[in-house]
Amino acid sequence: MRNCLLPLLFLSFFSTLLPPAAKAQLQKIYLHPKASGTEKQSLFVDSIRFIPLEIKEGIELGNFNSVTITKNYFLLTNYQGKVLFLYAKNGAFVREINFKKLGDAFYPNYQEQSNSIVFFGSNKNYSLTPKDRIKIRLDWSNPRNKKYFRKYSIDLDDSTFAIKKETPEESDVIGASHYYDDYFWRGQVTTSPLFKDSLDHELTLYKDKQLVKAFFPYNRVNEPRFLFTEDGVNLQRANTAYTSFVTRPFCDTIYKMVKDSLFPVYHLVVPMENSLPASFFTEPFKNKTERENFERNNGWMLHQVHNFYETPQLLYFGVRYMRNFDTYIYNKKTNTTYKAKNIKGDTDQYNLHLLGDFTLQRNEDRFYKTQKAGELLSFFENNKTVAVPPALQAFLKSNPHSTAPIIVEFKLKN
C-alpha cells in the first residue's frame, strides 16, 4: 500500500489545493467560541424514542459507557471494566463479553463490512517507540514484524461470540479503514527522518492493497505543522450513499467526498484569537517540549473539525482546539452557531440533555446515547402532568436501579 505515489502527484496537487477566490465562494460557518448562542433543545431535536434495556444484575451504567449500533445488536462498552454488553434491538439482553484478558492495549472497534468486533494492539512482550512503529511499517513484508502486534476478533454472526486470535495485516498497522465496496482509506499523518522519500498525503484511498488516489500532499520528513506529533484526517459518513465529509488537522475547510471525488463545501470562520498564526505552517518547532508549550499556551487555537453532520437546516460538528473541545449546532437559515452544552433540555423532551455528549453515536440519520433510568424516574416524579411514553411505562413501573441503562434514539430536525 505504499507504492504508486508519483503517478498521482500531479492529480493530488491539482485537485486539492484551494485558491483564495474559491475559498471565498464557500458557504461560511461563523463560529465565535465565547459567544455561541443558547436555545431550547426541542428546536433542534425530534423523533425521540426510548429503548429500555433488559435489567441484569451487576450491569449498571457508568460515566464512560458508549453505544455502538451493529447490524443486529446494540453494543455497550464499559471501557474501565473492559466488558462488552450485547443487546438485541428490542432491548433484550444477549451476552456479556469480558475482554480484560487481552490486556491494556486492546479496545473494541466495530467493523461494519465484516460485522465483527476487532481488537488490535501491541504485543505486551515488546515496548515499541514511535520510531519502532515506523520501521515496522516500512518493512512490513518481513514476516518477523508480525510478532510485535496482536489481533483478535468477535464474529457477531456467530452466536458463540468467541474471541478468536487473528493474524495482523498491513492495513491494521498503517491504520487503514474500510471506505466502501472494496476500497479502504487511510488518514494517519506523521513525520520522521526515517522516511527516505519526503512525499506523503494526508488522505489516501486503496483498492486491493494498491494506492488509487491521494489528497493533500505534505512533507513527511519535516513538515512544520506535523513535527513531534501524530495526527489524522477525520472521515465521517453522510446519509447519502458513497458520500462522506472530510476534515483535516489545522485546516478550516470542510470537504465532501463522493466515492473517490473530493471537493470543498464549507469554510469555518473563527476569530483571530482562535486562528493559527502563519508562522505555525512555516517555522518548525525545535523539539517536542517546544510544541507542547505552544499548544498549552494557545489552548483555544483551532486544531480540527470532527464528526461533521448535515441536515437541510442544521450542521452538527465538534471542534478540537489545541487543548479544548466543544460541540456546536449551526442553523444554516439564520447563520447562527449554538454551543451544544448550552442547549438545554426542556419538559417537552423530559429535561434530557441529548447533544454534546462525547458518548453520542450516529447511525445514518439517527443519534443514540445511553441514559440512566434514575434521571427519568426523577423527572416523571416531579412532573406528574407529563405522560410517560408507552415504551417506558412497564420499565419504570418495575422500579429499576437508578443506573439501569436505557438507549435514547433521536433525530436532528430537517
C-alpha positions in Angstrom: 0.0 0.0 0.0 2.9 2.4 -0.3 3.7 2.4 -4.0 2.3 4.3 -7.0 2.6 7.8 -5.4 4.4 9.6 -8.3 1.8 9.0 -11.0 -0.7 10.6 -8.6 1.4 13.6 -7.6 0.0 16.0 -10.2 -3.5 14.9 -9.7 -3.4 15.3 -5.9 -1.9 18.8 -6.1 -4.3 19.9 -8.8 -7.5 18.5 -7.1 -6.9 19.5 -3.5 -5.2 22.9 -3.5 -7.9 25.6 -2.8 -7.2 29.1 -4.1 -8.4 32.1 -2.1 -11.0 33.0 -4.7 -12.6 29.6 -4.5 -12.5 29.7 -0.7 -14.3 33.0 -0.7 -17.2 31.3 -2.5 -17.7 28.6 0.0 -20.6 28.7 2.4 -19.2 30.1 5.6 -19.8 28.8 9.2 -19.3 31.7 11.6 -18.1 30.4 14.9 -17.2 32.5 18.0 -16.4 30.1 20.8 -17.0 32.6 23.6 -20.3 34.0 22.2 -22.2 31.0 20.9 -25.9 31.2 21.4 -28.2 29.1 23.6 -31.7 27.7 22.8 -34.2 25.1 23.8 -33.3 21.6 22.7 -36.7 21.0 21.2 -35.9 23.5 18.4 -33.2 21.1 17.1 -34.2 17.6 18.2 -37.3 15.5 17.4 -38.4 11.9 16.9 -37.2 10.8 20.4 -37.6 7.1 21.1 -36.7 5.1 24.2 -35.4 1.5 24.2 -35.2 0.2 27.8 -32.5 -2.5 28.1 -33.3 -5.7 30.0 -32.2 -5.4 33.6 -29.5 -7.8 34.6 -27.9 -8.0 38.0 -24.5 -6.4 38.0 -25.0 -4.3 34.8 -25.1 -0.7 35.6 -24.4 2.4 33.5 -21.3 4.2 34.5 -19.9 7.5 33.2 -17.9 6.0 30.4 -20.4 3.8 28.6 -20.9 4.3 24.9 -23.3 2.5 22.5 -22.4 1.2 19.0 -25.1 0.2 16.5 -24.2 -3.0 14.8 -26.2 -4.9 12.2 -28.4 -6.8 14.8 -27.3 -5.5 18.2 -26.8 -2.6 20.5 -23.2 -2.9 21.8 -22.5 -1.2 25.1 -18.8 -0.8 26.1 -17.6 -0.4 29.6 -14.1 0.7 28.9 -13.0 0.9 32.5 -14.2 -2.6 33.3 -13.2 -3.9 29.8 -16.6 -5.5 29.3 -19.0 -5.6 26.3 -22.7 -6.0 26.7 -24.8 -7.1 23.7 -28.5 -6.3 23.5 -31.0 -7.1 20.7 -32.6 -4.1 19.0 -35.7 -4.6 21.2 -33.6 -4.3 24.3 -33.4 -8.0 25.2 -30.1 -9.0 26.9 -27.9 -11.3 24.7 -24.4 -11.6 26.1 -21.7 -10.2 28.3 -18.2 -10.4 26.9 -15.2 -9.7 29.1 -12.0 -8.7 27.2 -9.9 -7.9 30.2 -7.6 -10.9 29.5 -6.4 -9.2 26.3 -4.5 -6.6 28.2 -4.5 -2.8 28.5 -3.5 -2.2 24.9 -6.7 -3.6 23.3 -10.1 -1.8 22.8 -13.0 -2.9 20.6 -13.6 -1.5 17.2 -16.7 -2.5 15.3 -16.2 -3.1 11.6 -19.4 -3.0 9.7 -18.2 -4.7 6.5 -17.4 -7.9 8.4 -19.9 -7.4 11.2 -17.3 -8.1 13.7 -15.6 -6.5 16.7 -11.8 -6.2 16.2 -9.1 -5.7 18.9 -5.7 -4.7 17.6 -2.8 -3.7 19.7 0.9 -4.2 20.6 2.3 -7.4 21.9 2.9 -6.8 25.6 6.2 -8.6 25.4 7.6 -5.7 23.4 7.8 -1.9 24.1 7.6 -0.1 20.8 8.6 3.6 20.3 7.1 5.7 17.5 10.4 5.1 15.6 10.0 1.4 16.0 6.5 1.5 14.6 7.7 3.4 11.5 10.5 0.9 10.9 8.0 -1.9 11.1 5.6 -0.1 8.8 8.4 0.4 6.2 9.4 -3.3 6.4 6.1 -5.0 6.9 6.9 -7.6 4.3 9.3 -9.1 6.8 7.3 -11.9 8.5 9.2 -11.3 11.7 7.5 -8.0 12.2 4.1 -9.6 12.9 5.3 -10.7 16.3 5.1 -7.1 17.6 1.3 -7.0 17.3 -1.7 -9.0 18.4 -5.2 -9.1 16.8 -8.4 -10.6 18.0 -12.0 -10.6 16.7 -15.5 -11.5 17.6 -17.8 -12.6 14.7 -21.2 -11.1 15.5 -22.8 -13.6 13.0 -21.5 -16.4 15.2 -23.8 -17.0 18.2 -20.9 -18.2 20.4 -19.4 -14.7 20.3 -16.0 -16.2 21.0 -12.9 -14.1 21.0 -10.6 -15.5 18.3 -7.0 -14.8 17.5 -6.3 -13.4 14.1 -3.1 -12.6 12.1 -2.3 -8.9 12.0 -2.4 -7.4 8.5 -0.7 -4.4 6.9 -4.0 -2.4 6.9 -4.1 -2.8 10.7 -0.5 -1.5 11.1 -1.0 1.6 8.9 -4.4 2.4 10.2 -6.4 1.8 7.0 -10.2 1.6 7.4 -13.0 0.3 5.1 -14.5 3.0 2.9 -16.9 1.5 0.5 -17.1 -1.7 -1.6 -13.5 -3.0 -1.8 -12.0 0.5 -1.1 -10.1 1.4 2.0 -8.9 4.8 3.3 -6.1 5.9 5.4 -5.8 9.3 7.2 -2.9 9.0 9.6 -0.3 11.8 9.5 3.2 11.5 10.9 6.7 12.8 10.2 10.1 11.2 10.7 13.6 11.4 9.3 13.4 7.6 8.8 11.4 8.1 5.6 13.7 8.0 2.6 11.3 9.9 0.3 9.5 13.0 1.7 6.2 12.9 -0.2 3.1 11.6 1.6 -0.5 12.5 1.6 -2.9 13.2 4.5 -5.7 11.1 2.8 -5.2 8.1 0.6 -7.5 5.6 -1.0 -6.6 1.9 -1.7 -8.1 -0.9 -3.7 -6.7 -4.4 -3.5 -3.8 -3.0 -1.5 -2.9 -0.6 -4.3 -3.0 3.1 -3.9 -5.6 4.6 -6.3 -5.9 8.2 -5.2 -4.1 10.6 -2.8 -5.1 14.0 -1.5 -3.3 16.8 0.4 0.4 16.3 -0.1 2.8 17.0 2.8 6.4 16.5 3.6 6.6 13.5 5.9 10.2 14.2 6.9 9.9 17.7 8.2 6.5 19.3 7.6 6.4 22.1 10.4 2.8 21.6 11.4 3.2 17.9 11.9 6.5 17.7 13.7 6.7 16.0 17.1 3.1 14.8 17.0 0.8 12.3 15.3 -2.4 13.4 13.7 -5.0 12.4 11.2 -7.8 13.2 8.8 -11.4 12.7 10.1 -13.8 11.0 7.7 -17.5 11.0 8.6 -20.2 9.2 6.6 -23.1 11.3 5.4 -26.6 10.0 4.9 -26.2 9.8 1.2 -24.7 6.6 -0.2 -20.9 6.7 -1.0 -20.7 10.2 0.5 -18.6 11.4 3.4 -17.4 14.6 5.0 -13.6 15.1 5.3 -11.8 17.4 7.7 -8.1 17.9 8.2 -5.7 18.9 11.0 -5.1 22.6 11.2 -7.5 23.3 8.4 -10.7 25.4 8.5 -12.2 23.9 5.3 -14.8 21.1 5.3 -14.7 18.8 2.3 -17.3 16.4 0.8 -16.1 13.2 -0.8 -18.3 11.2 -3.2 -16.6 7.9 -3.9 -13.1 9.0 -4.9 -14.0 12.6 -5.8 -13.3 15.3 -3.2 -14.4 19.0 -3.2 -14.7 21.8 -0.6 -18.2 22.7 0.8 -17.8 24.8 3.9 -15.4 27.3 5.4 -15.2 27.6 9.2 -14.6 31.3 10.1 -13.3 31.8 13.7 -12.0 35.0 15.4 -8.3 35.9 15.2 -7.7 34.7 18.8 -8.7 31.2 17.7 -6.8 31.2 14.4 -3.3 29.7 13.9 -0.6 32.2 13.1 1.1 31.9 9.7 4.4 31.0 11.4 2.8 27.7 12.6 2.9 26.5 9.0 6.4 27.7 8.1 8.6 27.7 11.2 9.3 24.3 12.6 9.3 23.5 16.4 12.8 22.7 17.7 11.6 19.8 19.8 8.5 18.1 21.4 8.7 20.3 24.5 8.5 23.5 22.5 5.5 22.2 20.6 3.7 21.1 23.8 4.3 24.6 25.3 2.9 26.2 22.2 -0.3 24.1 22.5 -0.6 24.6 26.2 -0.3 28.4 25.8 -2.7 28.5 22.9 -5.3 26.1 24.1 -8.2 27.7 22.2 -6.5 27.8 18.8 -8.2 25.8 16.1 -6.9 22.2 15.6 -9.6 20.3 13.7 -13.3 19.9 12.9 -14.7 16.5 13.8 -17.7 14.3 13.2 -19.4 16.7 10.7 -23.1 16.0 10.0 -25.6 17.9 7.9 -29.4 18.1 7.6 -31.2 20.5 5.2 -31.5 23.0 8.1 -28.7 22.2 10.5 -25.0 21.4 10.8 -23.7 19.4 13.8 -20.0 19.1 14.5 -17.3 19.1 17.1 -14.2 21.4 17.1 -11.0 20.3 18.7 -8.8 23.2 19.8 -5.2 22.8 20.9 -6.2 21.8 24.4 -10.1 22.1 24.4 -13.1 20.5 22.7 -16.6 21.8 22.1 -19.6 20.6 20.0 -21.8 23.0 18.0 -25.0 23.3 16.0 -25.2 25.7 13.2 -28.5 26.9 11.7 -27.9 27.5 8.0 -31.0 29.7 7.6 -30.2 32.1 10.3 -26.3 31.8 10.2 -26.4 31.2 14.0 -24.0 29.0 15.9 -25.0 27.3 19.2 -22.8 25.6 21.6 -24.3 22.2 22.3 -23.6 22.2 26.0 -25.6 25.4 26.3 -28.7 23.9 24.6 -30.9 22.7 27.5 -33.5 20.0 27.5 -37.0 21.2 28.3 -40.1 19.5 29.6 -41.2 18.6 26.1 -38.1 16.4 26.0 -38.1 15.2 29.6 -35.3 17.6 30.6 -32.8 15.3 28.9 -29.6 16.8 27.7 -29.0 14.9 24.4 -26.5 17.0 22.5 -22.8 17.4 23.0 -22.2 14.1 25.0 -18.9 12.6 23.9 -20.6 9.1 24.0 -23.2 10.1 21.4 -23.1 7.9 18.4 -24.8 8.3 15.0 -26.1 5.6 12.6 -27.4 7.1 9.3 -29.9 9.9 10.3 -30.4 8.6 13.9 -28.4 9.5 17.0 -28.0 7.2 20.0 -26.9 7.8 23.6 -27.1 5.8 26.8 -29.3 7.2 29.6 -29.5 6.3 33.3 -33.0 5.3 34.4 -32.7 7.4 37.6 -32.9 10.7 35.8 -36.1 9.8 34.0 -37.6 8.4 37.3 -36.9 11.7 38.9 -38.3 13.7 36.0 -41.7 11.9 36.0 -41.9 12.0 39.8 -41.5 15.8 39.7 -43.7 16.4 36.6 -46.9 14.4 37.2 -48.7 16.1 34.3 -46.2 14.8 31.7 -47.3 11.5 30.2 -44.8 8.6 30.4 -44.0 7.3 26.8 -45.6 3.9 26.2 -42.1 2.3 25.7 -41.1 3.4 29.2 -44.2 2.6 31.2 -43.6 -1.0 32.1 -39.9 -0.4 32.6 -40.3 2.5 35.0 -43.0 0.7 36.9 -40.6 -2.2 37.6 -38.7 0.3 39.8 -35.3 -0.1 38.1 -32.0 0.8 39.7 -31.0 4.4 39.1 -28.1 3.3 36.9 -30.1 0.8 34.8 -29.4 1.5 31.1 -31.8 3.0 28.6 -30.9 3.8 25.0 -32.3 7.1 23.6 -32.7 7.4 19.9 -33.4 10.8 18.2 -33.0 12.8 15.0 -32.0 16.3 14.3 -34.8 18.4 12.7 -34.7 18.9 8.9 
